[in-house]
């Protein structure tokens, strides 16, 4: 019997590489792994639904849950996680020295609905007293002009969002002082220039992010994996098959990181870093599955609702295929 052919859009991660090179094969699926940067994957999946399954922005997927009919169903696999305190950049002449100084300022976001800025805005509100509606947001391309929101937004009146000009980029605007700060996922080129015009708000971000994890237990989730709903409805077994394969691929990466005979990644003190992370965050420091991530997901869903992106407060269970919630036991 022939296998179900599925096209899977995802970037080249260590935790998914065994799927990409065929070392791991999902049960019953002939997987065509399309290796693309996240911006391309998200754009093509959200605009044209080009892939059968794909890595997906957690924020974009959450918003898509309010469409009828719902276009996707997710499985509780998280190929991207990232502490985001390091991703708040400020103009050196803006007068921003502490998070509270952001109030009343002009803040760039490539897209208001991007997962990274959703986390940043929520963290600033919860932990630093910077209300989401206390600033004006400017959206557009970070490095190229004319980036637009991938999803149409219907925000409440207290959230002020403006599109930047057709010849503008947020990176250059930050450098020139046309905006005061930038919340983003990618490091802007104006920071990389190193001329001192653009700085991080938290220059000691590693210590800040460690303290955040110790306080909250949250390692922020950026992306999940989605399946087109019509494929899932016709083949309910696909969700569990993909989940098992992605978890197996990640398990092999854990094993590589624990190898001490030779370094599997080009980091001189890889073993020391892995030991440090395991001591701080536990052996399963990048957990998959609903149960281990329920609290983190609940916080993100609250942020999405508070920031006007979700029309009601979703529960974590509403995001994922129920077939992935539990497994058989012997």
N, C-alpha and C positions, 0 to 999 in steps of 0.2 A: 504494500500500500504506500502511495507516495506521501511525502511529508507536506505539511502546510507551508507554503512559501511566504515569508514575511520580510519586508524591508524595514530595517531598524536604523534610525538616525541617531548618532551619538558621537561624542568626541572620543579621542584616544586617551583613555585613562588607564592607569595601572590596574585599577579594580574592575575594569571591563575588558581588558586586553585579551584575556583568554577566550572571550566570546568573539572578539574581532579576528583573532588568528585561527579560530576553529578548535582550539584545545578543549573548550567546553562547548557542547552543542545542546540546545534546549530539546527536551523530549518532544518528538513529533513535529519539529519545526526545522525547516531549511532556512536559516537566517542569513540575509544579505545585510551585513553590517556596513553602513555608509558613514565613514569617518569625516566629520565636519565640525568646525568651531560652533560653539553654542549659538551665537547670534544667527548663523545661517540655519541651523536646525530649527530653532524656535520660529524664525520668520516663515520658513517654508511649511512647517507643520501647522502653525496657527492661521496663516493666510490661505493655504491651499490644501492642507491635510495630505501632503505628498507621501507620507510614510505610513506604514501599517502600525508601527510602534516607534516611540522616540523619547529621548531625553527631553524634559520639559521644565521650564521655569515653574517653581512652585506657586508663585503669585499668578502667573498667567493661567495655569491649570485651575487654580481656585476660582478665578473670575469666570472661566469657561463653564464651571459647574452651574452657573445661573442662566445659561443659554438653554433654550428648549427647541429641539431635543439636545441633551448634553452630548457634545461631540466625542468626548474621551472618557476613559476610566483609567485610574492610576493603579499601580502596584507599589507597595511600601518599600521601594528601593531608592536610594538617595545618592546618585553618582557625584553630586557636588555638595559640599558643606564648607563653610568659611566663616571664621570670626571677622566681623566687619568694622571694628573700631579703627583698623588701619586704613579704611577706605573713605575717610572723611578728610577732604583736602580743602585748605583755606588759602585765600590770598593774604600774603604777608602784611599788606597794608590795610586790611579790612578791620583791624581792631579786635579780631576774634582770637582770644587767648584761652578761653574756657568754653565748654559746651553752652553755658548760659548766654554767652555773647552771640550765639547764633540767632537768638530771638530778634525778629524784625528784619533779618537779613535776606538777601537774594541768594537762593540756593538752587544750584543746578542738579538735575537728575536726567540721565539720558531718556528714560521713560518713567513717569510717575509710578506706573504699576510694576516696574522691575523689582524682583525679589530682594536684591541687595539694599536698595533704598527703603523698601518696606521694613526690613529688619533695622536699618539704621534709624529711621524715624521712630520706630517703636522703642528701641533701646534708649534713644535720647529722651523720649517722653517718660518712660518708666523709671529710668535711673538717673536722669540729669535735669528733669523739670523743664524740658523744652517741648511745649505743646506742638502737636502736628500742624495746627492752624496758626502758629505764631510767626510763620515765615511766608514768603512768596517763592513758589517753585518755578524754575525755568527748564523746559524740556527741549531736547533736540540732540543732534549728533555730537558725540564726545570728540571725535577726531575727523568726522566727515559731515558736511552740512546735510540738512533735510532728512534727518531721522524722525519718524513719527511713531506714535504709540501703535503697537501691533494689534491692540484691542481697543475698541471704542469704549470710552469711559463716561460714566454719568455720575459725577462727583457732587457732593453736597456744596452749598453755597459758601460755606466757611473755608473751604479748601481752594486756595488761589494758585492756579497753574497757568502759565503762559508759554507759548511756543516761541523759541528764539528765531531770529531772522534767517532767511533762506541761504545767506552766505556766511552764517556764523557757526562756530563750534564751541562747545562748552569748555573744552580745554583752553582754547585761546582766550575766551571771555574771562575765565578764571585768572589767567596770567595777566590780563590787561585791566583787571578790576571791574569789569562789567557785571560780574557776579561775585559774590563774597565767598562762597563755598561750593563744593561739589561732593555729592554722595554718589558713588559709582562702584562698579565691580572691577573695571580695568584701571590700572594706574595711568593717569593722564600724561601725555607727552610733555606737557608744560611742567610737571613735577620732575620728570626724567631729565629735563634740561639742566637742572641743578644750579640755576642762577639765583635761587633764594626767593623768587617771587611767589612760588607756590610751596606750601608746607603741609605736613600732616597736622591735624588737630591734636592727635595723640601720638607724639613722637616715640613715646615709650609704650607703643601699642601692645607688645607681647606681654608685658606685666599687667596692663589694663585688661587684656583679654583673658589672661589666666585668672585674674581676680573675678571677672564676670562669670567665668565657668564655675569657679568655686562657690560663688554666690547663688547661681541659678541652676547649675547642672546642664546648661544649654550649649550645645555645639550647633550653631544655626544651620538649618537645612536650606539649601538653595534650589536644588533641582530634584525632580522625581522622574519616573518613567511612566508614560501613558501608552494606551492602546486605543486605536480607533474603536468607538463603541460598537459599530456594526460587526466588526471582526470578533470582538469579545462576546457579543450576544449570540453569534453563530457558533462560537467555539469557546465555551466557558472555561475549558481546561487550559487555554492559552495563558491566562493570568498566572496560574500556579507554575506552569512550565517555565515561563520567563523568569518568574521570581526565583525558582530553584536554581536556574542557570546563572543568573546574575549573582546570587548569593554564593554559588560555588566559585565563580570567577573571583569574587572578592576574597573568599577564603584563601585562595592561592596567593593573593597579594599579601595577606597577613603572614602567610608562611614565608614568603620572600623577605618580608621586613624582619622576620625573626631569625633569618639565616645569619650565622656568624662565621662560617668558613670563608665566605667571600661576599663582598658588597653587591647587592642586586641593583642598587641605584647609585648614581654618581655623586654621593655625598660622603665626604671623608669621615665624619663622625655620625653616620647613619645609626649605628647600633646604640650609641649613647642617646641620640635623640629619641629613638623608639623606646628605650628604657625609661626615659624621662616622661614621655607621653603616657606610657602604660601606668607609671606610678601616679600620674596626675589624673588620668581619665579612665583607667581600667583597661583590661586586655581587649575588650571589644569597644574601642574608642570611636569607631565609625559605624554605629549599629544600623542594621536594616530591620524591617518589620514594624508593625503598628505598635505593639505593646511597649517596646523599648523607646519609642519616639513619641508616645502619646502626649507627654507634657510639652515637649518642644513644639509639636504641631499645634497644640491648643494655643500656645502663646502666639505663634504666627497667625493663626486664624483670627485671634482677637485683634491683632494689629491690622490685618486686612479689613476687618469690619470697622474698627475705629477710624481708619484712614479713608473710609468711603468707597473702598473697592468691592467689598462683599455686601450684598443687599441684606443679608442676615448673618448671624453668627453660626458658622458651620461647626459640626463636631468632627474630630479626626476620622471617625468611622465612615462618614459620608464621602470621603475622598477616594476610598480604595475598594477594589474588588473583594467581596467578602470571602472568596475562596482562599485568599492569602492570609486570613486572620489566624488560622490554626493548621496543624498538620497531623498526620496519623502518628500513632504510637504503637510500639510493639511490646 
